[in-house]
Amino acid sequence: MLFILLLIVVWFSSWQRQWQEQEQSAQQQLLVYRTALESEIARFENVPRALQEHPVLLGALTYANDPEAIKKANLLLEQLATATGIEALYMMNDQGVVLATSNWRQPHSFAGQNYLFRPYVYDAMEGSFGEYYGVGATTGIPGYFFGLPVGNARQPQGVLAAKITLLDLEQSWTLSKNLVMAVDSDQVVTLSSSPDLKFKTLAPLTDEALARIAQTRQYYPLPLTPLALSHQQQQQLVWQGIQYQVSEVYLPKNQWRLQLWSPSRPLIQHATLVTSLTAFSIIAMILLLLYWRQRRRYILAQLRAKEELEYKVSTRTSALALSNQQLEHQVTERFQVEAKLRAMQHELIHTNRLAALGQMAASVAHEVNQPLTALKNQSINTKLLLNQGQHTQVVASLEVMGTLVDRIARLTSQLKNFAATRRKTRGECRLDEALENVLSWLNPRLTEQNISLDRSQARDLLLPIELHALEQILANILENSADALTDQPQPMITLSAQPSGLAIYDNGPGIAPELLDKVTEPFFSTKQYGKGLGLGLAIVRDLIEASDGNLTLYSPPAGGTHFILSWKVDS
């Protein structure tokens, strides 16, 4: 534990030292970038100042309807823009309409455009020096704008404006291995060494900022999508799966923040390397110390072993004689235990045979009891029908009784082969036929309990099981569901089938979760004493498994019991 704590301290100390060094280096780089940015802006700031009182521009402003005066102003502005490298020089009247511009020959000329909505224009109209960064409303090219009042400072007649692009400055930032960017007061990245960051936001824009940007069309038509950033600490964030250390300096004149994002991975790698070397050195020293101690112990042990050898040789002989006597005694005891185990095994086999015989007798009694009860009910119905003179229904009732007798015969015929092996029930039968046979004697009970039977999803299907086995399965499950639906409001049983399975649902109270694994065991019943032997679901499980199928039971939290019968599909 102390070793791990020591390594943690080493790692954090190394990381902290590297972080401080990187932060110092980043601040130095940011000062260089800030100086370059301020110099680039200041380099062009005085150009419009020099033209503020130029007679050609004042003449064009005074005689705005004179084409010759406007042309002279255009030529002057074009010449100065070309000589100084300014993107555009243009003059507006007091309504913000451009009268003269250096790009008057170009397709995207500013001539005739109204820029009164721009902040630098109405700042200049208020008599102050206006500065502004945004996307050009005419060209769509971002740039930095200056605005100066022309004429009377208290009541200017117009505005002389200049636009410069900072593309060369941004291009120089791409040489850095880190990410360099300028962020305005609304968290919008205005300049960046990475195109993926430019005109994205570091945080979602407020409603006030959105309204202001829309009014001034500062970044129109850019969407200003927020970056997917994950902030871990105050000066750390994660972007595109990479962790960065953020350093920044403030530009009060522009209300911008100049940021430098340095990847944190080298810091982690260096701290991990230092920690690994420290751990290796400590482990190597510990191993050398352990080797020296082990070597010393080995020499001492050799000396002691030489002294003890003669004593061990003398005592070994007597120990071997005693061990031989104990071994003979253990062999005798083992033979006696094996004889007792064989006797217990014969007794256990005899007991299992008696148990199997008892289970078989109980199962036969349980299965034969159902058709016998049905025969009794059918015989009573037949007498009533005969007394009423309904001979057609008497014949149908007698046919049902014959079917029940055939079922008893099939059950008793299977007993002949029971002692030899378990009979397979894999075969093929129609679900409709088996269901009709069961309902022919079970319908009176369902009618008596007002139980609805939905079999709309279980028609015209063949299942991979013999007819008599499916009849026994349906009879046992339907009777169990009928027992569970006693005194249940709106009782209902639903059948749903497909070629590889059959599902039977009821809306009864369900089975407790702790009893789901026990209800298919022989002689286990949740009914009252005398209401059943607990063999119905055990027989259902045996018949399904004998047909290479599987039985699944579960009770949803809302109540009810689901019986799911599934078979393997033959290839």
C-alpha positions in Angstrom: 0.0 0.0 0.0 2.8 2.4 0.8 4.5 1.5 -2.4 1.3 2.4 -4.4 0.9 5.7 -2.5 4.5 6.5 -3.3 4.0 5.9 -7.0 0.8 8.0 -6.9 2.7 10.9 -5.3 5.5 10.6 -7.9 3.1 10.5 -10.8 1.2 13.6 -9.6 4.4 15.5 -8.7 5.8 14.8 -12.2 2.5 15.7 -13.8 2.2 19.0 -11.8 5.7 20.0 -12.7 5.1 19.3 -16.4 1.8 21.1 -16.3 3.4 24.3 -14.8 6.1 24.2 -17.4 3.6 23.8 -20.2 1.4 26.6 -18.8 4.4 29.0 -18.7 5.3 28.0 -22.3 1.7 28.5 -23.4 1.5 32.0 -21.8 4.6 33.0 -23.6 3.2 31.8 -26.9 -0.1 33.6 -26.2 1.8 36.8 -25.6 3.4 36.4 -29.0 0.1 35.7 -30.7 -1.6 38.6 -28.9 1.2 41.0 -29.9 0.9 39.8 -33.5 -2.9 40.2 -33.5 -2.9 43.6 -32.0 -0.1 44.7 -34.4 -2.0 43.4 -37.4 -5.1 45.4 -36.3 -3.1 48.5 -35.4 -1.2 48.4 -38.7 -4.4 49.3 -40.6 -6.2 51.3 -38.0 -4.5 54.6 -38.9 -5.3 54.3 -42.7 -8.9 55.6 -42.4 -7.7 58.2 -39.9 -5.4 59.7 -42.5 -8.3 59.9 -45.0 -10.8 61.3 -42.5 -10.4 64.9 -43.7 -9.4 64.2 -47.3 -11.1 66.8 -49.7 -12.0 64.3 -52.3 -14.0 62.2 -49.8 -15.6 65.3 -48.3 -16.5 66.5 -51.8 -18.1 63.1 -52.6 -20.0 63.2 -49.4 -21.2 66.8 -50.1 -22.0 66.2 -53.8 -23.3 62.6 -53.5 -25.3 63.0 -56.7 -22.3 64.1 -58.8 -20.9 61.0 -60.6 -17.6 62.6 -61.2 -17.1 63.3 -57.5 -18.1 59.7 -56.6 -15.7 58.4 -59.3 -12.8 60.4 -57.9 -13.5 59.0 -54.4 -13.7 55.5 -55.8 -10.3 55.8 -57.5 -8.8 57.3 -54.3 -10.1 54.5 -52.1 -9.1 51.9 -54.7 -5.5 53.2 -54.9 -5.1 53.4 -51.1 -6.5 49.9 -50.6 -4.2 48.4 -53.1 -1.2 50.2 -51.7 -1.9 49.3 -48.0 -3.3 45.8 -48.5 -6.6 46.6 -46.9 -9.5 44.4 -48.1 -11.9 47.3 -48.6 -12.1 51.0 -48.0 -15.6 52.6 -48.3 -17.5 55.7 -47.3 -21.1 55.9 -46.2 -23.5 58.8 -45.8 -25.4 59.5 -42.5 -28.0 56.9 -43.5 -25.4 54.1 -43.7 -25.6 53.9 -47.6 -22.2 53.3 -49.3 -21.4 56.2 -51.6 -17.8 55.3 -52.6 -15.8 52.1 -52.2 -12.4 50.6 -53.2 -14.1 47.5 -54.7 -16.4 49.4 -57.0 -15.1 47.5 -60.0 -15.7 44.0 -58.4 -18.9 41.9 -58.7 -19.5 42.1 -54.9 -19.1 45.9 -54.7 -20.2 47.6 -51.6 -21.6 50.5 -53.6 -25.3 51.2 -52.7 -25.3 48.8 -49.8 -26.7 50.0 -46.4 -24.7 49.0 -43.3 -26.4 51.1 -40.7 -27.3 47.9 -38.8 -23.6 47.2 -38.1 -22.3 48.4 -34.7 -19.2 50.0 -36.0 -21.3 52.3 -38.3 -23.6 53.6 -35.6 -20.6 53.9 -33.2 -19.0 56.2 -35.8 -22.2 58.1 -36.2 -22.1 58.8 -32.5 -18.7 60.4 -33.0 -16.5 57.6 -31.7 -14.1 55.1 -33.3 -16.0 51.9 -34.2 -14.4 48.4 -34.3 -16.2 45.2 -35.1 -15.5 41.6 -36.3 -18.1 39.7 -38.3 -18.9 38.0 -41.6 -19.3 40.3 -44.5 -23.0 41.0 -45.3 -22.2 41.4 -49.0 -19.2 39.1 -49.7 -19.7 36.5 -46.9 -16.0 36.8 -46.1 -15.2 37.4 -42.3 -13.2 40.4 -41.5 -12.3 43.1 -39.0 -14.1 46.5 -39.6 -13.1 50.1 -38.6 -15.5 53.0 -38.7 -14.6 56.8 -38.3 -16.9 59.8 -38.4 -16.5 62.1 -41.4 -17.3 65.9 -41.2 -18.4 67.5 -37.9 -17.4 65.2 -35.0 -20.6 66.1 -33.0 -22.9 65.6 -36.0 -21.0 63.5 -38.6 -22.1 63.7 -42.3 -20.9 60.2 -42.9 -18.7 57.3 -42.0 -15.3 56.2 -43.5 -14.9 52.5 -42.9 -12.2 49.9 -43.6 -12.3 46.1 -43.7 -9.3 43.9 -43.2 -9.0 40.1 -43.2 -7.0 38.2 -40.7 -6.5 35.1 -42.9 -2.7 35.4 -43.1 -2.6 35.6 -39.3 -4.8 32.5 -38.9 -2.6 30.7 -41.5 0.5 31.4 -39.3 -1.3 29.8 -36.3 -1.6 26.5 -38.2 2.2 26.0 -37.8 1.7 25.5 -34.1 1.3 21.9 -32.8 -1.4 23.3 -30.4 -4.8 24.7 -31.2 -4.9 28.5 -31.2 -8.1 30.5 -31.3 -9.8 33.8 -30.4 -13.1 33.7 -28.6 -15.4 36.7 -28.4 -17.6 37.7 -25.4 -20.4 35.4 -26.6 -18.2 32.3 -26.6 -18.0 32.3 -30.4 -14.6 31.1 -31.9 -13.9 34.0 -34.3 -10.3 33.0 -35.3 -8.8 29.5 -35.2 -5.9 27.5 -36.4 -8.4 24.6 -37.0 -11.2 25.0 -39.5 -13.3 22.6 -37.3 -13.3 25.1 -34.5 -13.9 28.4 -36.4 -17.4 29.9 -35.9 -18.4 27.2 -33.4 -19.3 28.1 -29.8 -17.8 26.9 -26.6 -21.2 27.0 -24.9 -24.8 27.4 -26.1 -25.7 31.0 -26.9 -28.1 32.8 -24.7 -31.4 34.2 -26.1 -30.0 37.8 -25.6 -26.8 36.9 -27.6 -28.8 35.2 -30.4 -31.1 38.2 -30.7 -28.1 40.7 -30.8 -26.2 38.6 -33.4 -29.3 38.2 -35.5 -30.0 42.0 -35.4 -26.4 42.9 -36.4 -26.0 39.9 -38.8 -22.6 39.4 -37.2 -22.2 35.8 -38.3 -25.0 35.4 -40.8 -25.6 32.8 -42.3 -23.4 30.6 -40.1 -25.3 28.2 -37.7 -22.9 28.8 -34.7 -23.1 25.2 -33.6 -21.9 24.5 -30.0 -18.8 22.2 -29.7 -19.2 18.9 -28.0 -16.9 19.7 -25.1 -16.6 17.8 -21.8 -15.1 19.9 -19.0 -13.1 17.9 -16.5 -11.5 20.7 -14.5 -11.2 24.5 -14.7 -8.4 24.5 -17.2 -9.0 21.0 -18.8 -11.5 19.9 -21.4 -12.1 17.0 -23.8 -12.9 17.5 -27.5 -13.1 14.7 -30.1 -11.8 12.2 -27.5 -8.6 14.2 -26.8 -7.9 15.9 -23.5 -6.5 19.5 -23.7 -5.0 21.9 -21.2 -6.5 25.4 -21.8 -4.4 28.6 -21.4 -5.7 32.0 -22.3 -5.0 35.8 -22.2 -7.5 38.5 -22.3 -7.7 41.2 -25.0 -9.7 44.1 -23.3 -9.8 46.3 -26.4 -11.7 43.7 -28.4 -13.3 41.9 -25.4 -11.8 38.7 -26.8 -10.0 35.8 -25.1 -7.0 34.3 -26.9 -6.8 30.6 -26.0 -4.2 27.9 -26.5 -5.3 24.3 -26.3 -2.4 22.0 -25.5 -2.8 18.2 -25.6 -2.5 16.7 -22.1 -1.4 13.3 -23.4 2.3 14.2 -23.4 2.0 15.2 -19.7 0.4 11.9 -18.8 3.0 10.0 -20.8 5.9 11.8 -19.2 4.4 11.3 -15.7 3.8 7.7 -16.4 7.4 7.2 -17.7 8.9 8.9 -14.6 6.6 6.8 -12.4 7.6 3.6 -14.3 11.3 4.3 -13.9 10.8 5.0 -10.2 8.9 1.8 -9.7 11.5 -0.2 -11.6 14.3 1.3 -9.6 12.5 0.6 -6.3 11.6 -3.0 -7.4 15.2 -3.6 -8.5 16.6 -2.5 -5.1 14.0 -4.6 -3.3 14.9 -7.7 -5.4 18.6 -7.2 -4.8 17.9 -7.0 -1.1 15.7 -10.1 -1.1 18.4 -12.0 -3.1 21.0 -11.2 -0.6 18.8 -12.3 2.3 17.8 -15.4 0.5 21.4 -16.3 -0.3 22.3 -15.8 3.4 19.4 -18.0 4.5 20.4 -20.7 1.9 24.0 -20.9 3.3 22.7 -21.2 6.9 20.1 -23.8 5.9 22.8 -25.9 4.2 24.8 -25.9 7.4 21.8 -26.9 9.5 20.8 -29.6 7.0 24.2 -31.2 7.2 23.8 -31.5 11.0 20.2 -32.8 10.8 20.8 -35.3 8.1 22.1 -38.1 10.3 19.3 -37.6 12.8 16.7 -37.9 10.1 18.2 -41.1 8.7 18.1 -42.7 12.1 14.5 -41.7 12.7 13.2 -42.5 9.2 13.4 -46.3 9.6 11.2 -46.3 12.7 8.8 -43.9 11.0 8.5 -46.2 7.9 7.7 -49.2 10.0 5.0 -47.3 11.9 3.5 -46.0 8.5 3.4 -49.6 7.2 1.3 -50.8 10.1 -1.1 -47.8 9.7 -1.4 -48.5 6.0 -2.4 -52.1 6.6 -5.0 -51.0 9.1 -6.4 -48.4 6.6 -6.6 -51.0 3.8 -8.6 -53.3 6.1 -11.0 -50.5 7.0 -11.5 -49.6 3.3 -12.5 -53.1 2.4 -15.1 -53.0 5.2 -16.5 -49.6 4.1 -16.8 -50.9 0.5 -18.8 -53.9 1.6 -21.2 -51.6 3.6 -21.5 -49.3 0.5 -22.4 -52.2 -1.8 -25.1 -53.3 0.7 -26.5 -49.7 0.9 -26.5 -49.5 -2.9 -28.6 -52.6 -3.2 -31.0 -51.3 -0.6 -31.2 -47.9 -2.4 -32.0 -49.6 -5.8 -34.8 -51.6 -4.1 -36.2 -48.4 -2.5 -36.1 -46.5 -5.9 -37.9 -49.3 -7.6 -40.7 -49.2 -5.0 -40.9 -45.4 -5.3 -41.1 -45.6 -9.1 -43.8 -48.2 -8.8 -45.8 -46.0 -6.5 -45.4 -42.9 -8.7 -46.4 -45.0 -11.8 -49.5 -46.3 -10.0 -50.5 -42.8 -8.8 -49.9 -41.3 -12.3 -52.1 -44.0 -13.9 -54.8 -43.5 -11.3 -54.7 -39.7 -11.9 -54.8 -40.0 -15.7 -57.6 -42.7 -15.8 -59.7 -40.7 -13.3 -60.2 -37.9 -15.8 -61.9 -39.9 -18.6 -63.8 -41.9 -16.0 -65.2 -38.7 -14.5 -66.0 -37.6 -18.0 -67.7 -41.0 -18.8 -69.9 -40.5 -15.7 -70.9 -37.1 -16.7 -71.6 -38.2 -20.3 -73.7 -41.1 -19.1 -75.9 -38.8 -17.0 -76.2 -36.4 -20.0 -77.1 -39.4 -22.2 -80.0 -40.5 -19.9 -81.3 -37.0 -19.8 -81.1 -36.7 -23.6 -82.8 -40.1 -24.1 -85.7 -39.1 -21.7 -86.1 -35.9 -23.8 -86.2 -37.9 -27.0 -83.1 -36.1 -28.5 -81.8 -39.2 -30.3 -79.3 -37.3 -32.5 -77.5 -35.8 -29.5 -77.7 -39.2 -27.7 -75.7 -40.7 -30.6 -73.1 -37.9 -30.4 -72.8 -38.4 -26.6 -72.3 -42.1 -27.1 -69.5 -41.3 -29.6 -67.8 -39.1 -27.1 -68.1 -41.9 -24.5 -66.5 -44.2 -27.0 -63.6 -41.7 -27.5 -63.0 -41.6 -23.7 -63.0 -45.4 -23.6 -60.4 -45.4 -26.4 -58.3 -43.0 -24.4 -58.4 -45.3 -21.3 -57.4 -48.2 -23.6 -54.4 -46.2 -24.9 -53.3 -45.4 -21.4 -53.4 -49.0 -20.2 -51.7 -50.2 -23.4 -48.7 -48.0 -22.6 -48.2 -49.7 -19.2 -47.0 -52.9 -21.0 -43.9 -51.1 -22.2 -43.4 -49.0 -19.0 -41.2 -51.5 -17.2 -38.8 -51.8 -20.2 -38.3 -48.1 -21.2 -39.9 -44.8 -21.4 -41.9 -44.5 -24.6 -41.2 -41.6 -27.0 -44.2 -39.4 -27.9 -42.6 -37.7 -30.9 -45.0 -37.7 -33.8 -47.4 -35.4 -35.5 -51.0 -34.3 -34.9 -53.5 -31.5 -35.5 -53.9 -29.1 -32.7 -57.6 -28.6 -33.6 -58.4 -32.3 -33.4 -56.8 -32.7 -30.0 -58.4 -29.6 -28.6 -61.9 -30.6 -29.9 -61.5 -34.1 -28.2 -60.6 -32.5 -24.9 -63.3 -29.8 -25.1 -66.0 -32.4 -25.9 -66.0 -33.4 -22.2 -64.4 -30.3 -20.6 -66.8 -27.7 -22.1 -69.5 -28.2 -19.5 -67.1 -27.2 -16.7 -65.9 -24.2 -18.7 -69.5 -23.1 -19.3 -70.4 -23.6 -15.7 -67.5 -21.3 -14.6 -68.2 -18.8 -17.4 -64.6 -19.2 -18.7 -63.9 -17.7 -22.1 -61.6 -19.7 -24.3 -59.7 -17.7 -27.0 -58.3 -20.1 -29.6 -58.2 -17.6 -32.6 -54.4 -17.8 -32.8 -54.3 -21.6 -32.6 -55.9 -23.0 -35.7 -54.9 -25.3 -38.5 -51.5 -26.2 -37.1 -49.5 -29.4 -36.9 -47.5 -30.0 -33.7 -44.6 -32.6 -33.4 -46.3 -34.8 -30.8 -48.6 -37.8 -30.8 -52.4 -37.1 -30.6 -53.1 -38.9 -27.3 -50.1 -37.2 -25.6 -51.2 -33.7 -26.7 -54.7 -34.5 -25.4 -53.4 -35.4 -22.0 -51.3 -32.2 -22.0 -54.2 -30.0 -23.0 -56.5 -31.7 -20.5 -54.2 -31.3 -17.5 -53.2 -27.6 -18.3 -56.8 -26.6 -19.1 -58.1 -28.2 -15.9 -55.3 -26.5 -13.8 -56.3 -23.2 -15.4 -60.0 -23.8 -14.6 -59.1 -24.6 -11.0 -57.1 -21.4 -10.8 -59.9 -19.3 -12.3 -62.5 -20.3 -9.7 -64.3 -17.2 -8.3 -62.1 -15.1 -10.7 -64.0 -12.1 -12.3 -64.0 -12.4 -16.2 -62.1 -15.6 -16.3 -60.3 -16.3 -19.6 -57.9 -18.8 -21.2 -55.9 -17.9 -24.3 -54.2 -20.3 -26.8 -51.5 -19.2 -29.2 -49.6 -21.6 -31.4 -46.9 -21.9 -34.1 -45.3 -24.9 -35.7 -42.6 -25.1 -33.1 -44.5 -24.1 -30.0 -47.8 -23.7 -28.1 -48.6 -21.1 -25.4 -51.5 -21.2 -23.0 -52.3 -18.2 -20.7 -54.9 -17.6 -18.0 -55.7 -14.5 -16.0 -55.8 -16.3 -12.6 -53.9 -15.3 -9.5 -50.7 -16.9 -10.9 -48.0 -19.0 -9.1 -45.7 -17.7 -6.5 -42.1 -17.3 -7.9 -40.6 -19.6 -5.2 -43.0 -22.4 -6.3 -42.5 -22.3 -10.1 -39.6 -24.9 -10.0 -41.7 -27.2 -7.7 -45.1 -27.4 -9.4 -43.8 -29.9 -12.0 -42.5 -32.3 -9.4 -44.6 -35.4 -8.7 -47.0 -35.3 -5.7 -46.5 -31.5 -5.3 -49.8 -29.6 -5.3 -50.9 -26.1 -4.4 -54.5 -27.2 -4.1 -56.3 -28.1 -0.9 -55.9 -31.6 0.6 -58.1 -34.1 -1.3 -58.4 -31.8 -4.4 -55.5 -33.4 -6.4 -52.5 -35.7 -6.2 -50.0 -33.2 -7.7 -49.3 -35.3 -10.8 -50.9 -33.3 -13.6 -48.0 -31.0 -14.4 -45.5 -33.8 -13.7 -47.2 -35.9 -16.4 -47.3 -32.8 -18.8 -43.6 -32.3 -18.3 -42.8 -36.0 -18.9 -44.9 -36.1 -22.1 -43.4 -33.0 -23.5 -39.8 -34.1 -22.8 -40.6 -37.5 -24.3 -41.4 -35.7 -27.6 -38.1 -33.8 -27.5 -39.8 -30.7 -26.2 -39.5 -28.3 -23.3 -42.0 -26.9 -20.8 -41.6 -23.3 -19.3 -43.8 -21.7 -16.7 -43.8 -18.2 -15.5 -46.2 -15.7 -13.8 -46.0 -12.1 -14.7 -46.2 -9.5 -11.9 -49.7 -8.5 -13.1 -51.0 -12.0 -12.4 -51.9 -15.1 -14.4 -49.9 -18.2 -15.5 -48.1 -18.8 -18.8 -47.5 -22.4 -20.0 -45.0 -22.3 -22.9 -44.5 -25.6 -24.8 -41.7 -25.6 -27.4 -40.2 -28.3 -29.6 -37.1 -28.6 -31.7 -37.8 -28.2 -35.4 -36.7 -31.2 -37.4 -34.0 -30.4 -40.0 
